[in-house]
Amino acid sequence: MAEVLLRQVVKRYGAFQAVHDFDLDIAHEEFVVFVGPSGCGKSTTLRMIAGLEEISGGEIQIGSRVVNDLPPRARNISMVFQNYALYPHMTVRQNQGFGLRMAKRPKEEIEEKVNRASKLLGLREFLSRLPAALSGGQRQRVAMGRAIVRNPDVFLFDEPLSNLDAKLRGQMRTEIKKLHDKVRTTVIYVTHDQVEAMTLADRIVVMRDGRIEQVDTPYEVFHAPASRFVAGFIGSPPMNLIEARTVADGDGISVSAPGWPALPLDPAIFGQVGPDRAVTLGLRPEAIAPERMAGSMARPLAFNADITLVEPLGGEALLFLKMGKDEITARIFRPSTRLAPERDVRFVVDLAEMHLFDAGTGARLNAPRTAIS
């Protein structure tokens, strides 16, 4: 069983602490993605798992072994790097078999494993080529093939698609997902691209300043962000975050923000949130639409706003709105009419899609939604 366990893992560089008390259980055959902004510690954590960085404290376990003091070659992991790390003077065949040759494996075994990996990755016709004669996507496949032939317990990917153009990144995401479905090995994948995280992961680890902000499925990270940071980081465009306050409103509680109508809270969801509390109101762009496009919103509430900018994106459009002192974004799917900047337009917001975060700590206040099965 190739589970990976991290217990209170710490990394320090002198007085600077890059990773703080990192605790995580990764199940056998699970695909886990570390995501976060540059400098959040995700690659450092991956390199500690690989043995390329020494840990400053804590414990890392791969399978049944504590690997803190084991060199990379003894951990039975394979790593795919951002820059492919191929030997330019070796052919595709030689690059893929290099690790096995260094391990002095029999020639027949190397040939069999290289051929099998090449077939899996669609590289059979390129086995005699040098890396310079390959496209970026083909080079990345070679790097993946070199990892596969070692039959590792764990695959580690460090931003493997960041050097590819947008179209090729999409194709390679599909290749990596198919590869995991076929090989069924534990995968730990680092990226700053949330689209990669959302499409590839069984679970996402959102990191900030060397700490874990949230560990959950892509659905829960998007629909029930654990903090204001996660809410603003996950989603494209990101969630609208509006400084507000809770107020007593008849027998219930509402959220009040300058220029907005009172937004009543559902007591079944927000029952623990009392009045006179500073909060951050979160609204996904998908939860806001012109009144005529409201469709099947669960709890629509109307308001007026100025459209200051329209970004048509083919099958959808982004509307930038001025609402009191706030600038917010609405995302419209399949707009049926041409949209243009306009003053005092009637919009609706779906109150069922509201999120609340503590203004001080940034922690989520409302209960998480239940995933659709």
C-alpha positions in Angstrom: 0.0 0.0 0.0 1.6 3.2 -1.2 0.0 5.7 1.2 1.9 8.8 2.1 1.7 10.3 5.6 3.1 13.6 6.7 3.2 14.4 10.4 4.0 17.9 11.6 6.5 18.4 8.8 8.5 21.6 9.0 11.0 23.3 6.7 13.3 26.1 7.8 15.9 28.0 5.9 17.8 29.7 8.7 15.4 32.0 10.5 12.8 31.7 7.7 10.2 28.9 8.1 8.9 27.9 4.6 6.6 25.1 5.8 4.7 25.0 9.1 3.5 21.8 10.8 2.3 20.1 7.6 -0.1 17.3 8.5 -1.7 15.2 5.7 -2.7 11.6 5.0 -2.7 10.6 1.3 -4.4 7.3 0.5 -3.1 4.5 -1.7 -3.8 5.3 -5.4 -5.2 8.8 -4.5 -4.5 11.8 -6.8 -3.8 14.7 -4.5 -2.9 18.2 -5.9 -1.1 20.9 -3.9 -2.2 24.3 -5.2 -1.5 27.9 -4.0 0.3 31.1 -5.0 4.0 31.3 -5.7 6.1 31.0 -2.6 3.4 29.1 -0.5 5.6 26.1 0.1 4.0 23.6 -2.2 7.1 22.7 -4.2 9.2 22.6 -1.1 6.8 20.1 0.5 6.9 18.0 -2.6 10.7 18.0 -2.6 10.8 17.0 1.0 8.6 14.0 0.1 11.0 13.2 -2.7 14.1 13.5 -0.5 15.5 16.4 -2.5 15.1 18.7 0.6 15.9 17.7 4.1 13.0 18.2 6.6 13.7 20.4 9.6 11.1 18.6 11.8 8.3 16.0 11.7 8.0 12.7 9.9 7.3 11.5 6.4 6.1 7.9 5.8 5.7 6.2 2.4 4.0 2.9 2.6 5.1 1.3 5.9 8.5 3.1 6.0 9.6 6.3 7.6 11.8 7.9 4.9 13.1 11.0 6.7 16.7 9.8 6.4 16.5 7.8 3.1 18.0 9.2 -0.1 15.7 9.8 -3.0 16.7 6.6 -4.8 15.7 4.5 -1.8 12.2 5.9 -1.5 10.7 4.2 -4.6 9.3 7.4 -6.0 9.5 8.9 -9.5 9.4 12.6 -10.1 8.4 14.5 -13.2 9.8 18.0 -13.4 8.7 21.3 -14.9 11.6 21.4 -17.3 11.4 17.7 -18.3 15.1 17.1 -17.3 15.8 14.9 -20.4 19.3 14.1 -21.5 19.7 15.9 -24.9 22.2 13.4 -26.3 20.1 10.4 -25.6 17.2 9.1 -27.6 13.7 8.7 -26.3 14.4 5.0 -25.7 17.6 5.8 -23.8 16.1 8.5 -21.7 13.2 6.3 -20.6 15.5 3.4 -19.7 18.3 5.4 -18.1 17.1 4.9 -14.5 16.8 1.1 -15.0 20.3 1.0 -16.6 21.7 2.8 -13.6 20.0 0.2 -11.4 21.7 -2.5 -13.5 18.4 -4.1 -14.5 18.6 -6.8 -17.2 18.5 -5.6 -20.8 15.4 -7.6 -21.6 13.5 -6.1 -18.6 14.5 -2.5 -19.6 13.4 -3.1 -23.2 10.0 -4.6 -22.1 9.2 -1.8 -19.7 10.3 1.0 -22.1 8.1 -0.5 -24.8 5.1 -0.9 -22.5 5.4 2.7 -21.3 5.9 4.0 -24.8 2.8 2.2 -26.0 0.8 3.6 -23.0 1.9 7.2 -23.8 1.8 7.0 -27.6 5.6 7.3 -28.0 6.4 4.1 -30.0 7.1 6.0 -33.3 9.5 8.5 -31.5 11.8 6.0 -29.7 14.8 6.7 -31.9 14.4 10.5 -31.8 16.4 13.0 -29.7 14.6 15.4 -27.4 15.4 18.3 -29.7 13.2 16.7 -32.4 10.2 16.5 -30.1 7.4 19.0 -29.2 7.0 20.2 -25.7 4.1 17.8 -25.1 6.1 14.8 -26.5 9.0 15.7 -24.2 6.7 15.8 -21.2 5.4 12.3 -22.2 9.0 11.0 -22.3 9.6 12.4 -18.8 6.4 10.6 -17.7 7.5 7.4 -19.4 10.8 7.5 -17.6 8.9 7.7 -14.3 6.5 4.9 -15.3 9.2 2.3 -16.2 10.5 2.4 -12.6 7.2 1.1 -11.3 7.3 3.5 -8.3 5.1 3.5 -5.2 4.4 7.3 -5.7 4.5 9.7 -8.7 5.5 13.2 -7.9 4.7 16.0 -10.4 6.2 19.5 -10.0 4.3 21.9 -12.2 4.8 19.6 -15.2 2.6 21.6 -17.7 3.7 25.2 -16.9 6.0 25.4 -20.0 3.2 24.3 -22.4 0.7 26.5 -24.3 -2.9 26.6 -23.2 -4.2 24.1 -25.8 -1.4 21.6 -25.1 -1.9 22.0 -21.3 -5.5 20.9 -21.8 -4.5 17.9 -23.8 -1.8 16.9 -21.3 -4.2 17.2 -18.4 -6.3 14.6 -20.2 -3.2 12.4 -20.7 -2.2 12.5 -17.1 -5.7 11.7 -15.9 -5.9 8.7 -18.3 -2.5 7.6 -17.1 -3.6 7.6 -13.5 -6.7 5.6 -14.4 -4.5 3.0 -16.1 -1.5 2.8 -13.7 -3.4 3.4 -10.4 -0.5 4.7 -8.5 -0.5 7.3 -5.7 0.1 10.7 -7.3 1.1 14.0 -5.6 0.9 16.9 -8.1 2.0 20.5 -7.6 0.6 23.4 -9.6 -0.3 27.1 -9.3 -3.0 26.5 -11.9 -6.4 26.0 -10.3 -7.9 24.5 -13.5 -5.3 21.7 -13.3 -6.2 21.2 -9.6 -9.9 21.1 -10.1 -9.8 18.8 -13.1 -7.2 16.3 -11.9 -7.5 16.0 -8.2 -9.4 13.5 -6.0 -8.5 16.0 -3.2 -7.0 19.5 -3.3 -4.6 20.8 -0.7 -4.8 24.6 -0.8 -1.7 26.2 0.7 -0.8 29.7 1.9 2.4 30.9 3.5 3.6 27.4 4.2 0.4 26.3 5.8 -2.6 24.2 4.8 -5.8 26.4 4.3 -8.1 23.5 3.2 -8.0 19.9 2.2 -11.1 18.6 0.4 -12.6 17.4 -2.9 -12.7 19.9 -5.8 -16.5 20.3 -5.3 -16.2 21.2 -1.6 -13.2 23.6 -2.1 -15.3 25.5 -4.7 -18.7 25.4 -3.1 -17.6 25.5 0.6 -14.3 27.3 0.9 -13.0 27.0 4.4 -11.6 30.6 4.4 -11.8 34.0 2.7 -8.4 33.2 1.1 -9.6 29.9 -0.4 -12.7 31.7 -1.6 -10.7 34.3 -3.4 -8.1 31.9 -4.8 -10.3 29.2 -6.2 -12.6 30.1 -9.0 -12.0 32.0 -12.3 -13.0 34.7 -12.1 -12.7 34.6 -8.3 -15.5 35.0 -5.8 -16.7 38.5 -5.1 -15.7 39.5 -1.6 -17.6 42.4 0.0 -17.0 43.9 3.4 -20.3 43.9 5.3 -22.0 43.6 8.6 -24.8 41.5 10.1 -27.8 43.3 11.4 -31.0 42.4 13.2 -33.9 42.4 10.7 -37.3 41.7 12.3 -37.1 38.1 13.7 -34.0 37.3 11.7 -30.5 38.4 10.6 -29.5 40.1 7.4 -26.3 41.2 5.9 -25.9 44.9 5.2 -23.4 46.4 2.8 -23.3 50.0 1.5 -25.4 50.3 -1.7 -26.9 46.8 -1.3 -30.4 45.7 -0.3 -30.6 43.8 2.9 -29.6 40.2 2.3 -31.6 37.9 4.7 -29.8 34.9 6.1 -31.3 31.4 6.1 -31.3 30.4 9.8 -30.8 26.8 8.9 -27.5 27.7 7.4 -26.4 30.8 9.3 -28.0 30.1 12.6 -24.8 30.7 14.6 -24.2 34.1 13.1 -25.6 36.8 15.3 -26.2 40.5 14.6 -23.7 43.4 14.7 -20.8 41.3 13.4 -18.2 42.4 10.9 -18.2 39.9 8.0 -17.0 39.4 4.5 -19.8 38.5 2.1 -18.8 36.1 -0.7 -20.8 35.7 -3.9 -19.6 33.7 -6.9 -19.9 35.5 -10.2 -22.2 32.6 -11.3 -24.7 33.6 -8.6 -25.4 37.0 -10.1 -27.3 37.6 -13.3 -29.5 40.2 -15.1 -33.1 39.7 -13.9 -34.2 38.5 -17.3 -31.5 35.7 -17.2 -32.1 34.6 -13.6 -33.3 31.2 -14.7 -33.7 28.7 -11.8 -32.1 30.5 -9.0 -33.2 29.0 -5.6 -33.6 32.3 -3.6 -33.3 35.2 -6.0 -33.2 38.8 -4.7 -33.3 41.8 -7.0 -31.0 44.8 -7.0 -29.9 47.6 -9.3 -26.3 48.1 -10.5 -24.4 49.8 -13.3 -22.6 47.7 -16.0 -19.2 49.3 -16.4 -17.6 46.8 -18.7 -18.6 43.7 -20.7 -16.1 40.9 -21.7 -17.7 38.6 -24.2 -16.1 35.2 -24.2 -18.1 33.3 -26.8 -20.4 31.0 -24.9 -20.3 33.2 -21.9 -19.6 36.8 -20.8 -18.2 38.6 -17.8 -20.1 41.7 -16.6 -18.2 44.1 -14.4 -20.7 46.0 -12.1 -20.6 49.0 -9.9 -22.7 48.4 -6.8 -22.4 51.1 -4.2 -18.7 51.3 -3.4 -18.1 47.8 -4.6 -17.0 46.5 -8.0 -18.2 43.0 -8.6 -18.2 40.5 -11.4 -21.2 38.5 -12.8 -20.6 35.5 -15.1 -23.4 34.9 -17.7 -23.6 31.7 -19.7 -25.0 31.6 -23.2 -26.1 35.3 -23.3 -29.0 35.6 -25.6 -28.6 39.3 -26.4 -25.7 41.6 -26.9 -24.6 43.2 -23.6 -23.1 46.6 -23.2 -22.2 49.1 -20.5 -25.5 50.5 -19.1 -26.6 52.3 -16.0 -29.2 51.2 -13.4 -29.7 47.6 -14.7 -31.9 45.2 -12.8 -30.0 42.2 -11.5 -30.7 39.3 -9.1 -28.4 37.4 -6.7 -29.1 33.9 -5.5 -29.1 34.0 -1.7 -28.7 30.2 -1.6 -25.2 30.8 -2.9 -24.1 33.3 -0.2 -20.9 32.7 1.8 -19.9 34.5 5.0 -16.4 34.8 6.4 -15.3 36.4 9.7 -13.9 39.8 8.9 -11.0 39.3 11.3 -9.9 35.7 11.0 -11.2 35.0 7.5 -12.8 31.7 8.7 -16.0 30.4 7.1 -19.1 31.1 9.1 -21.9 29.3 7.3 -22.3 25.5 7.3 -20.8 23.7 4.2 -23.1 22.6 1.4 -23.7 18.9 0.9 -22.1 17.6 -2.3 -24.5 16.3 -5.0 -24.1 12.5 -5.3 
